[in-house]
């Protein structure tokens, strides 16, 4: 069965959905991959373990989104070459990407291991959970090379129109992580350390098995020993596209980390509650996130083929589809947040805190249906500098200052602090809308 897709011909909605569904399933499994740690620790550990895993996993998530952002540069560039029909050049670009991310993998592992204590203190991890947070970070950082590896695999295959291989990769990791958590945390009661070890082990085995599967595939690009040599020009192209995305994702994550640090200062219950809510938000945002990634690949191929109007139609279909699901998620999150939070915690106070924070995220379920599709569209067109700028404005011009200001008020609850996130999304949507019409006008002029 042919798994790669050419998005430049035929219908738009059906191919977009067929590509987005495996992306959605992969994101679901990846979210479960992180959530299982918290779920098992929440049932078999202490509140300190829950706080440590939630804080530590947020730091590692920040590392992951930076890598994913850089890899998006590879996705877009490969997509453009596939759209142009330049298969050999696509293979050469992939080879340069492998070399680039190999160096990055080693650097990230070394830096993060030594930075773990400082990161835990910077996050204002509660005193009861500080040592556990450091332990989690050190163990996971030692396996950062595997985070880089399977994000690289995903970016390459999304660029060639194959969203199934990334799904297989993360599915393997998710299953292994669940088994590892049950053995090390539930059976041997290793708490935070057990959750971290299970995570690294799952990533390592997943990468090894994925490489074996890839070798048996017939790929739509040409690669040989020469392709694996680093090409300075191609590496610069990857970085020029990927760095703005990675920087935007990094700064957005930093703003969320800063909010977590603000909440950590409110005590252990608030810290654990927001940690649980953030894990649930990972599930809530799955559909818009899936459409963002699918949109990037779909638009990249069509821009490479010189079909900007087809790319704009894909944006419309993406927004409509994402909004339909977002409305359902808004209802569940706003009115039944306590039931959702109960999946990750037993403490009634922690559940109540998480449910309060989730009410604000419910509003964002509607807004991100627009925002994430816009971001995917602009990534696919190569306008990654704009993506970076609007993300910075949203994070540091709205989300962070609003959350800090509200947290200083006597009447503030976690719901009020959480409202900073939809406020930021609203501003970013306005910026994206203005820039979209500017780009469309420019494209019409060129046509």
N, C-alpha and C positions, 0 to 999 in steps of 0.2 A: 504493500500500500504506500502510495506517495504521500509523504507527510509535509513536504515543503509546499508553499503556496505562492502563486503569482497574483498579486493584488491589483495589477494594473489593467486587467480586462474583466468584462462581465459584470455581474451583480456586485453590490457593495455590502448590503446588510448581512446576507447569509455568510459570505466569507469572513466578514469582520467578527460575527458571532462565533463561527467555527474556530477562528483563531483565538478569540478572547476566552472561550470556555476552558481550554487547557491551561491558559495563563491564570484564570480564576482558580482552578483546582490546584495549580502549583502554589499560588499565593495562600490558598486556604491551608494547604499542607505545611507551608513554610511558617504560617502564623501558628498552626497547631504545634509545630516543631518547638517554637518558643513558649507557647502557652502550656504545653504538657509539663514542662519544668515547674511552672508555677502551680499548675493543677495538682500534681503529685506532691510537691513540697507543701502546698496548702493543706492537703489532707493528712500528710504523715510527718510534717515538721512543725516548727513554731512560727510565731509572728515575725521573729527576727529572721528566720529563714526566708519567709515570704518577702519581707522588705529587702533582704540582700539579693535575692534572685531577681526581683522586679527592678531594683536600681541597677544591678550589674548587667542585666539583659538589655536595659535601655542604653547603657554605654556601648555595649557590643552592637546593638542595633544601629547606633550612630556610625560605627565603623563600617557596618554592612552597607548602609545607604550611600556612604561616600564611594565605596567600591562599585556599587550598582550604578551610581551616577556616572563614574568614569567609564564603566562598561557600556553605558548607553551611547557614548560616543562611538564605540565600536559597532553597536547595533545599527545606529543611523548610517554610519559610513558604509558598512556592508550592505545595508538595505538599498542605499543609493546605487552602489555598483551592480547589485542584482537587478534593480530596475533598469539600469542602463545596458544590461546584458554583458557586462565585463566580468565574467566568471573567474578568469585567471587573476585579475587584479584583486577581486574579492578574496581569493585564497591567500594572496600575498599580504593583504591587510590583516587577515586573521593570524597569519604567522607573526607579523610584527606585534599584534596584540598579545599573543601568547608570551612573547619575550618580555614585553612591557609589564604585564601583570605578574609574571614570574618574579621579577625584581621587586615589584610592589609587595607581593605576598611575604617575602622574607623581611622586608623593612617593617611592615605593619606588625608582624609577630614579635620582632625584637623590641620595637618601641613600646608596644602596648604592655608587654610583660613588665618592663621597668617602670612604666607610668601608672600601673594599677593602684598602688597606695595613694598617689596624689589624686587620681581620678575619683577614688572612693571618698576622699576628704572633700574634694571640690563639689561632689554631689551632696554633701552634708548628710551622708548616710547616718541614721540614728546610732548612737553609741552602742546600743545593744546589738546592732547588725553590722558594725564597721568591719570587724575582722572577717566575717563571713562574706561580705561584699568584696573585700580584697581577694579572698581565696577564689571566689567565682571568676573575677576578672583575670587573675593570673592563669588559671587553668584554661579558660576560653581563649585568652590571647595567645597562648602557646599553640593553639590550633587554628589561628587566624589564616594560615596558609591555605587551609581547606575551604574557608569562607570565600576567599578570593577565587579558588579553583572552580567551585561549582557556580559561582556568579558569572565567571567568564564563559563557562559552557552555555549557560542560559542566554547570555547576550549574543553569542555567535549564532545560535540556532533561531532565536527570534528574528535576527537580521535576515536570515534566509527564508523566513516564512514558516518555520517549524516551531510550534509551541508545545509539541508532544514530548520532545527530548528533555526540555527543562522540567516538565511535569514528572517524568520518570526519575530524574535526578533527585528532586526534592522528595518524591514519594519514598524512595529508598532511605533517605536520611530520616524522614519522619518516623517510619516504622522502627528503624534501629534506635532512634531516640526514645520512643515510647518503651521499648523493651528494656533499654538501659536504665531509664528512670525507675521503672517498676522493680528492677533487680537491685539497683544501688540505693535508691531512696526508700522505697516501700519495704523491701526485703531486708537489706543490710543497714537501713537507717543512717545513711551517710549524709543526709541533708543537703546543704548547699553544694558541698564538694561533689557529692554523687551526681547531682543534676548537671554540673559543669562537665564532669568526666563523660557522662552519657552523651552530652552535646558534641564534644570533640570527637569521640569515637564514631558517632553516627556520621559526622561530616567526612571523616577520613575514609571510611568504608564506602560511603556513597560516591565519592570522587573516583575511587579505584574501580568500582563496578560500572560507573558511567563511562569511563574511558574504554573499558572492555566492550560495552555495547556500541559505542561510537565507531570502533574499529570495524564492526560488522555492517555498518551503514554505507550506502552509496550516497555520496554528498554532491550537491550541485555546485561545487567550486573545486578548482584544481589546486592541490598542495603537493609540494615535494620538499626535498632537503633545502633547496634554495629559498623556498617560501618562508622557512623558519628563521632566516637571517633577519636581524633587526634593520628596518628601513627607516632612516631618520625622518624623511618627509612624511611617511605614513603615520609614524608615531606622533609627530606634531599635529597631524590632522585629527587623530583620535583624541589627543589631549585638548585641542582647540574646541572640539565639540563636547568632550566629556567633562573638562574642568569646570565650566560654568554650571553644568547640571550638578556635579559633585559638590561644588562650593555652595550652591543653593540648598541642596539636600543637607549638607553639613550644618549650615547656619540655621536651617529650619529645625533640625534635630537638636542643635544647641539650645534653641529657644525653648523646646519642649523639655530638655534636660534642666534648663534654668527654672522652668515652672515646677518640675519635680523637686528641685532643690528648695524652692520656696515652700512647697507643700511639706517637704521633709522637716522643715523648721517648725511645722505646726504639731509635730508629734508622731509617734509610731502608728497610731490608728489611721491618721490622715495619709501617712506615707504608704501603708499597706493598701488602703482603700483606693488611692490613685493608681498604685501599681496594678491592682486588679482591674480597674477601669481601663487603663491603657492597654492591657492585654485584650480586653473585650473590644476596644476600639480598633485593634488590629483586624478583628473579624468584621466589624461593622463597615470598615473602609475597603473591604476586599473587592467589591464590584467596581467602584470608581478606579481603584488602583489597577485592576485588570484591564479596564478600558484605556487607561493611560498608557500602559505598556503596549497593548494591541494597536492603539492609535499611532504610537511612534513608529512601529514597524510598517503599518499600512500606509501611512502618509509618506514615510521615507522612500518606499518603493515607487509611489506615484509621483513624487517630486523628482526622483531620478529619471522616470519615464516622461517627464514634462507634462504631467496632468494635474495641475493645481486645483482645478474645479472639482475633480473626482475626490481629491483629498478633503476639500471643504464639505462635500456631501457626506463623507465618512464621519466628519466631526459632528454633523447634525444627528446622524443615526446613533452615534455613540452617546451623545447627551440624552437623547430621548430614552434609550434603553437603560442607561445608568440611573436616570431619574425615576423610572418606574420601580426599580428595585430599591432605590434610596428612600422612597416614600414608605415602603414596608419596613425598612430598617429603622426609620425615624419612629414609627409607631412602637415597635418592639423595644427600642432603647429608651424612649421617653417614659412609657407607661409600665414597662416590665423590667426595668434595670435591676431591681432587687433579685428577681429570679435568675437573671443572667449572672449577676455577681456571686450568687450562691453556689455556682459551679466551681468557683475558684477559692472560696473561703468559707470557714465555718463560724467565725466570730461575727456576731450580729452587728457590732459597731462598725467593723470593717465593711460588711455588706452594705450597711446604710450609707457609709461615706462614699463607696464606689457608685451606688445608685444615684446619689446626689450629683456627683461629677458627670455621670453618663447623660443626664438630662441636657447638659450643654452640648455634648457631642451629638445628641440626637438631631439638633438643629443643623449641625455640620453635615449630617448624612445627605441633606437636600442640596446644600451648597457645593459640596465636593463633586456632585454629579456633573456640574458645569466646570468647576475649576480643574479637576484632574484631566478631563477630556481636552480642555484648552492646553494644558501643559503638555500632554502627549502629542497634540497637533503641532505645537511650536517646536518641540524636540525633533519631530519628524521632518519639519521644514528646515531644520538647522539653525533656528533662531534661539539658540541655547543661552545667549547672553541676556536676552530679554527674560527668559525663564528664570535665570539667576537673579536679575534685578527685582522682578515682581515678588520672588520668594523672600528676598532680603527685606523688602519694604513690608511685606506681611508679617514676617517674623519679628523684626526689630523696630518697625515703625508702629505696629499695632499689637501683636500677640503678647510680646514680653512686657512692654510698658503697661499695658492694660491689666495683665494678670498681677504684676507687681503692685500697681496702684490699688487694685481691688483688695488684694491680700492684706493691705495695711489698714483697711477699714474695719471698724468694730463689728459691723453688721454682715461682713463677708462670709459666705459659705463656700463649699467646694463648687457648687453650681455657679455661683457668681464668678469665681476665679476661672472656671472652665469656659465661660462665655467669651473670653478673649480669643478662643480658637475660631468660632464662627464669625466673629467680628473681623478677624484677619482674612478669612476666606472671602467674605463679602467685598472687602477692599481689593483683593487680588482678582476677583471676577471682573470688577469694574475696569481694572487695568488691562486685563486680558481682552475684554470686549473692545476697548478703545484700540488696542494694538492690532487686533484681528481685522477690524475694518480698515485700518491704515494699510496693513499688508495686502488685503484683498484689493484695495484701490490701486496699489502699486502693481499687483499682478495683472489686473485688467489693462493697465497702461502698457505693460510689457507685451501682453498678448496682442 
